[in-house]
Amino acid sequence: MPSRNIIKLDIDDSYYHVYARGGNKQPIFLNDGDNNYFLHLLDRYLSKEPKSNRNKRGYPTYAQDIQLLAYCLMGNQFHLLIYQKEAGSMPKLMRSLMTSYSRYFNLKYKRSGSLFESRYKASRIDSDGYLDHISRYIHLNPKHWRGYRYSSLQYYFVGATLRPAWLRPDNIEALFGDGESNQTFMSDYEERKESLDEIKHMLADL
């Protein structure tokens, strides 16, 4: 049965939570080098200035039609929060990103076959409330989320000149007004989630 979150609506002027994980839940990031290469690919495909390989062959850039608002790389999965200006841009970006990363990973670790479980999945975001919830969900994935290196959260509390040019959290920041409000929003949710998890654990023992 097809997953309900495999993208069905590919339309203009829309936000999407995009995610994928390794086949059989196997890791797709084994070390810092793998995480950094994935970030390198985000830079390659989302920079306004086109990038070229060593043979001066240009890579496609999707910066005109795609904005990346948030990301988190987590062992056997990754999460992206993107805004798509033109329909069809997101599938092109994801094809370039996942194909390039799979090629890198298979070559590095001398493996073959599909790296990912399936095609990426995407959920369209249709309200500001859903948008801020998804940004929070993405950033709270790591257990120690405050100091996690491979999440975009670290760039939400610094000036624009200190963050990668390919990361565009402006619309999320506008929902809160300042970084302190955003941190409070996340911390409050974390406390509630821990309480609910504890209650569920107690009920499971009855």
C-alpha positions, 0 to 999 in steps of 0.5 A, spaced: 500 500 500 502 506 498 504 511 503 499 516 505 505 521 505 508 520 498 507 527 495 501 527 491 500 535 491 506 538 487 503 546 487 506 553 486 507 557 493 507 551 498 511 549 504 513 542 505 516 537 510 520 532 506 523 526 509 527 520 507 530 514 511 535 508 509 533 502 507 531 497 512 532 503 517 539 502 516 544 508 517 545 513 511 550 517 515 556 513 519 560 519 521 561 527 520 564 526 513 557 523 511 553 529 514 558 534 511 557 531 504 550 532 505 550 539 507 555 540 501 550 538 496 545 542 499 550 548 498 551 545 491 544 545 489 541 551 493 546 556 492 544 562 488 551 562 484 551 555 480 557 550 482 561 546 477 565 540 478 573 539 477 571 539 469 568 545 470 561 542 468 556 546 472 551 543 477 543 545 476 541 550 482 534 550 484 535 557 488 530 561 484 524 556 486 526 553 492 528 555 499 530 551 505 527 553 512 530 548 516 534 541 516 536 535 521 540 529 519 539 523 523 543 517 523 538 513 518 534 519 516 534 526 514 528 532 514 527 538 510 523 544 511 522 547 504 518 552 500 517 551 493 515 557 489 514 553 482 511 546 481 516 541 479 522 544 483 522 540 489 522 533 485 528 536 481 532 538 487 530 531 491 532 527 485 539 531 484 540 531 492 538 523 493 542 521 487 548 524 488 548 522 495 547 515 494 553 515 489 557 518 494 555 513 499 556 507 495 562 509 492 565 510 499 563 504 502 564 499 496 556 498 496 551 497 491 543 498 490 538 503 493 541 507 499 534 509 501 528 506 503 523 509 497 522 515 494 522 521 499 516 523 502 513 529 503 507 533 507 504 539 504 504 545 510 497 549 509 497 553 515 502 558 520 500 553 526 502 547 522 509 551 519 511 552 526 510 546 529 514 542 523 520 547 524 519 545 532 519 537 530 524 537 525 529 541 530 527 536 536 529 530 533 535 529 536 535 527 544 540 533 545 537 538 540 540 544 543 547 543 541 546 538 535 551 539 530 547 537 524 541 541 525 539 548 522 537 550 529 544 553 531 543 558 525 536 561 528 539 564 533 545 568 529 545 574 524 544 572 517 551 574 515 553 568 520 549 562 517 549 559 510 547 563 504 543 557 502 539 556 509 533 561 509 529 561 515 526 568 515 519 566 514 520 561 521 523 567 524 517 572 522 512 567 526 516 568 533 519 575 532 526 573 536 530 567 537 528 567 545 521 566 543 523 560 539 527 557 544 521 558 549 516 555 544 521 549 543 523 548 550 515 548 552 514 543 547 519 538 550 517 538 557 510 537 555 512 531 550 517 528 556 510 528 561 506 525 555 511 519 554 512 518 562 504 517 562 504 513 556 510 508 559 506 508 566 500 506 562 503 500 559 505 497 565 498 497 568 
